[in-house]
Amino acid sequence: MKRNIRWTVGILLLSSLLGSIPVHAVEDTLQSHVIDQPSMTTESTQDDSSENKKVQNSREDVPSFDDADKTDSSQEYINESSASDVSDDTRVDKDLENYLQRTDDLFPLQESRSDLNGSAGKRNLRSLGRSSFSIPIINAGEAGRPRFDFIDVSSWNNNLKVSDYVKIKNYGIKSVIVKLTEATSYQNPYAADQIKNAHAAGLKVHVYHYSWFTNVAAARREAEYFAALAKKLQLSSSTIMVNDIEEPKIINSGDHTTNSQAFAQRLSELGFKNTMHYVGRSWVDTGKISAQKLGMENCWVAQYPYNPTNHWNTDFSAWQWTSQVVFPGVNGVFDMSADYKGKFTGNLQGDAIRDQRYVTISKGNYSIWQNFSWKKRSTSDNYLNKTLEVRYRYDHLNGSSYYSLYDNNGSWVGYLNKSATTTGAGGQFGKIFSTNNYVKLNADAKLYTNKTLSKQKNISATMKNEVYSSKYYYVGFNGKRYDSVYDISGTWLGYVENILLDKQGNQGPTRSFHQYVSISSKNYNIWHNFSWKKRDASSNYYQQTVNAKYIYEHTNGSGYLSLYDKNNRWIGYINKNATRTTGKQGVAFAYNKTVKIKRKNYSIWQNFSWKEKNKSNNYLNQNVIAKYQYRHLNGATYYSLYNNNGVWLGYINADATK
């Protein structure tokens, strides 16, 4: 049975709907809003003749209400924290009352919500302080009206047939929003057929939930209830889930903005990431809810001008501008909305945007879709590191972009999230990969100098004998790998197909070095070969000076010196970091010891070009300071001598001292 509305609730609704809440939807008695009420499986209140008679027998400007309905079971659910937060049934919200004084909108007098009207019902309306009148009936497609983009339906629309939806679609309607649930106790018994038949007629379908939550915990429970039925009906995760927040009884209860955000967050956690909020314009204008915090693009606002002609509320995502549209041949009246952002009526995936590029599939575990109803076609693992052609891009309302991909045979691969790809380097090349190999060009090699592989460079016989460095590679759209080749000095040569390169040892080519080095570290191995067979240890040559004839720049990032002793005998390979470059005399290592000159006829040298500075005879038996020592390539050790006053004396063979 349809509820009787108390006068004060009527005023609240008058006020809320005058500003903007021509409201959606409750399809049963108020008892269906109580949390613990068992779910209703049938609509038991469709015969509203007794209620209609009550209203029809009352004055249009002051409705009468049945006193028997003064105990409202839904009040138990309105506020779970404090009864003081809820408006008294006899108190009119002052913000909304003031709002009535300055608006010229219409609002329902007979009932509080649009889906409480029977399919043949016509709402009697009045404007505060004006003579009575009704919202005019508007014929679908009527000229001079706002846009006819989408409708919303509930159980009061009964079982609309496919043929009904086809007639509706023929008037330019693109989508329908179907009521699923209310509170945590009601499910629209017609929802499954309403959705199925609308789809069959070629309409897009989204769904809404009539909300009674007044705190975060209740908002999350209602979201779970809403999502559970959506999943049971196998609705896509991209379906727009509408939070219909308009109930007058909760208008002064709780933070509607925070609660609505919690509702949307819980839906997202459950896999439904496209939440919109249906709200009356008066709730926004009087600060009952913040459209800015919810996101103007996420708000569908309701506001009914008496004679709708122009487009209002264009800063919101959509505008419900009337509740009185009729379609010839279809029973009942319908709410009508204009969709400004295309969220409700457009393809959720958006338009096909021409986007010709090559991308490499760089991430696994992504689904490749057959369509945007999320039928799986393949997986990114099957194309990992392959380069594919993007012909179109779709910027989906879920926030992701999807590429429509084709292989090099022109076969369509499917739709893949852009996040699983890396944009190619240009031409028909995909992602750039780092490598570090030494190679030679074999007899069949071709050297390309552009990424479209249309320009070639001649390869001379000399070039085929050289060792080159492959620093990067690409997987081309043709499925082949191409290496980017450089000469040893770092000059780029071009691109060569990988299978036409002969890989060389990782140590690289032998390059002349011919410098003298001192072994400055004790903790390095001296290698016999680049298979890392150990030959000796640097500790056995510590501070000695040797001849580094050649260097090898290994692909591991280190340089290795090929060492020879004073007799030109090979010592082995050592990491360059274990040495310090010097002359034949070696590096000056700190010594700082007092020594005595004990032998005659030793030269004291000015330099290591053997210019004599003095004789040992002149310092015989004197104590001097040896600050540094040099381990010369010739095998001798030389001290750098200073007297007690810090005056440098020259270099002397350590054999002349004790």
Number of C-alpha atoms within 10 A of each C-alpha: 16 21 18 21 22 18 18 16 20 24 25 24 29 29 32 33 30 34 30 29 34 33 32 29 27 29 30 25 17 17 17 22 26 22 22 12 15 13 17 14 12 13 19 12 15 17 12 15 12 11 18 17 10 15 19 14 10 12 10 18 18 15 18 19 19 13 11 9 13 12 8 13 16 19 17 13 18 27 22 16 13 10 13 9 15 18 17 14 15 12 11 18 19 12 16 23 18 12 19 23 13 11 16 16 22 29 33 29 25 28 26 28 22 25 25 25 25 22 16 11 15 19 21 20 23 24 23 21 9 9 10 14 15 18 20 17 15 20 14 20 17 12 10 9 16 20 22 21 23 26 20 24 26 26 27 25 19 20 16 18 16 18 15 18 23 17 16 25 20 12 15 14 24 20 24 26 22 25 31 29 30 27 26 26 19 28 25 26 20 22 23 17 15 27 24 15 20 25 16 15 17 14 21 21 22 23 24 27 30 27 27 28 30 25 21 18 14 23 26 21 17 27 28 18 21 29 24 15 17 23 14 9 14 10 18 15 20 20 20 23 27 26 26 23 25 30 24 23 19 21 22 17 23 21 16 24 18 18 20 27 19 19 26 25 18 20 24 16 10 15 14 22 20 19 23 25 26 25 28 30 25 26 27 16 16 16 13 19 23 18 22 13 11 17 13 18 17 21 24 27 30 30 28 26 19 19 14 17 13 10 13 18 17 14 13 19 22 28 30 32 29 25 28 21 19 19 20 12 10 14 14 19 24 23 22 26 24 25 23 20 15 15 19 26 20 15 16 20 21 16 13 15 13 12 14 12 19 26 29 26 26 19 15 15 11 15 19 25 20 16 12 15 14 14 11 14 13 17 17 20 16 12 17 16 22 24 31 30 24 20 17 18 23 23 19 17 18 15 10 12 17 25 26 24 24 20 17 13 8 10 9 15 20 19 26 24 20 18 14 20 24 18 18 23 17 15 14 20 28 31 23 18 12 12 14 15 20 25 26 20 25 15 12 11 19 19 23 20 17 13 18 12 16 8 11 14 12 10 14 8 10 7 14 15 11 13 21 27 27 25 18 17 23 28 25 27 23 14 16 14 18 24 27 23 26 20 16 16 8 11 11 16 16 19 26 23 21 20 15 18 22 14 18 15 14 17 21 20 20 14 13 13 14 14 16 23 26 29 24 21 16 14 11 18 19 26 20 17 12 13 10 11 11 14 13 17 17 20 16 11 17 17 24 24 31 33 27 27 18 18 23 21 18 19 17 10 9 12 17 23 28 25 24 19 16 14 10 11 10 16 19 20 26 24 19 20 14 20 24 17 18 16 17 21 25 24 24 17 15 13 14 15 12 16 18 16 21 17 15 14 11 19 19 25 20 15 12 13 9 11 11 15 13 17 16 20 15 12 16 16 16 13 17 21 22 26 17 18 24 26 23 22 21 13 13 13 18 25 28 24 24 20 14 11 8 10 10 14 19 20 26 25 18 19 14 20 21 12
